[in-house]
Amino acid sequence: MPSRVVLVTGVGGELGGRLLARLGTNPEFERVLGVDTTPPPQQVQRRLGRAEFVRADIRNPLIAKILADAHVDTVVHAATMCHPAAPVRRGALKEVNVIGTMRLLAACQRSASVRKLVVKSTAAVYGAGARSPAVCTEDSELIPASSTGYAKDAIEMEGYVRGVARRRPDLTVTTLRFAHVVGPEVDTVLARYFALPVVPTVLGYDARLQLLHPADALAVLERATLGDRPGVFNVAADGVLTLAQAVRRAGRVELPVPRSLIPSVAKVLRGARVVDFSADQVRLLNYGRVVDTTRLKEVFGFRPRWTTAAAFDDYVRGRGLRPVVDGARLAAVAGRMLTAAATGQAR
């Protein structure tokens, strides 16, 4: 059954806002609502078409009233954030990811009109470690990289989604596990990481990275909204880049750091509010992560247009990254980073 009235959460973010604008210009929908505590970016607001923005917090029970009053039949939950670019308060983010999801799903479960649920999750639910599969499928065990990180929130959130699906078997539920989204206009932890003039890496490791272009992420969310495609799907581009290859393509200088110093380097970068190096991210840089997308292509019916390498190159061009050539300055920056890390570890 085609969707008629759609509600999108997280429209204050880049991906959620672009999805709201895309759906707002689609004549197949009678009404498109976007909810968030902050409005979409200005460039998105100019392209909303018939879409409407409603300032609301999904943690508030008011979300159930919005669903009922608008007779929403399709909910796209794009508010989850598992890879914040800048350091943020862990408690506040957990409230949105876990408590917000729980309240939204409870409202969907009680709604008489909602019949479809699309959830944006993350491939980080598979974790990253020495014993992780070389390629993770949708049936692989979900093991967060840390017991308190954002990936653990995503696993908890997916548990709530499965619970709703059991209690409401009439709901069409689609869960999309996105790889890291990297593009010219998307502010993510990896986008900031590869923009550093000197990129710290783990000495002796060269992790495999699999990325996703924002255009493909948007297309997958739109297709899941337009049609009924139940199930869990890994969403990632074809191909991989090693960490060293990515650093070279970005024109950066690699700084191999002993593994024991990585937490201290991460603390320095977090303290300078440059990039949020969570435990999940540190383990990703150690071991990498690759997912299988066979189900996405054969069951969901979508083949990403951008490869991992092409998506990364588009990010480099769009950000205007130029090769770093000032060797003396780089040596000074590298020396300060290692000194600060060693001092922090000593304490």
Phi, psi and omega in degrees: 000128183291151178284145180239313180239117187244138173241129180244127176265161176072031184283353174285345177272169184297309184289314179298320178295318179294324177294319178301316179295320180296315181289329181293340179259006180267118183291351180289342183259139176284323183204142179229123180246140174238131181239143176186168176277344176233146181289163177298159177303153184305318181295333177282319181301329180287349184238023186287339182062234180271000181292150182240140175259131178238119179284109182205152179254123183294348175281349181267137179302347179300337181300328179295322179293322178297317178300316183289314184295325182269355183054048181294131177252343181226128178244126175249110183267095182249015185276347184293141179228118181247348182225068181298141183286311181257159178301133178226164178292123183300319182297318181295319181291322179296324179298318179291313184294316187260302182295317179299316178297317181299316180293319180296315181293325177297320178294320178296319181297322182277343185289137178278342185260330184292128180231353180218141181226125177243126185238128175272115177243200184218148176289352178295347178297339179280349181075188177205119183195175182297332182259007178292150177299151177298324177224123182270131173259173180297343180264000179293154180295141179268112183228107180294149181292335177217161184279352182230010187271183183291328179296325177297322175301317182295322178295318178296317179299316179296329175297319176296321180297316178297324178297317178296319180298324178290319183282336178235075182296346178281347179283139170269114186245125178239123178246124184247115180264099185280139165287176179301126178273125181227125179199174184299326187251006184258123180267104180232171180296321179289325178299320178286324181298311183282354175270350176297138179297322176243118186259112178287132177233170182272122181302126178090359180237146175218082189296147173271130182244139176236128188242181179212129178284142181300331178295321177288323177299317179295318181296322179294315179298320180294318181294321178294329179285321184287323184234171179267111180225075183291151176129182178250132185224131168285136181235109181202159179283161174288149176083166179224162170235140170282160181300318180296320178297318181296319179299316180294319181296330179277354180074021180268176176247126182279136177239093179294127183240136176306142185304325182293338181267349184302314178303324179289320176298317179299320180296321179298314182293322176294317181297327177278000181056037178273308182207147181269103178264090178280171177298325178300317183291321179299317179292327176297319179290337175285308194245340182072180178198134177229137181240153178274133182245021180300316181295324178299319184280318189269329182258309180288327178086034181227133176239116181305139179282330185258132172281169177301314181296317181294320179297319181292319179296324177294322176298315181298314179295314183295327178278352181066033180289131179244148179304137179276127186236349183280090185297320181296316180296320179297318180298322179293316179297315180298318180297318179296319181297314181292323178296315180296320180294316181294322178295317179296323180290324180296325179289000000 
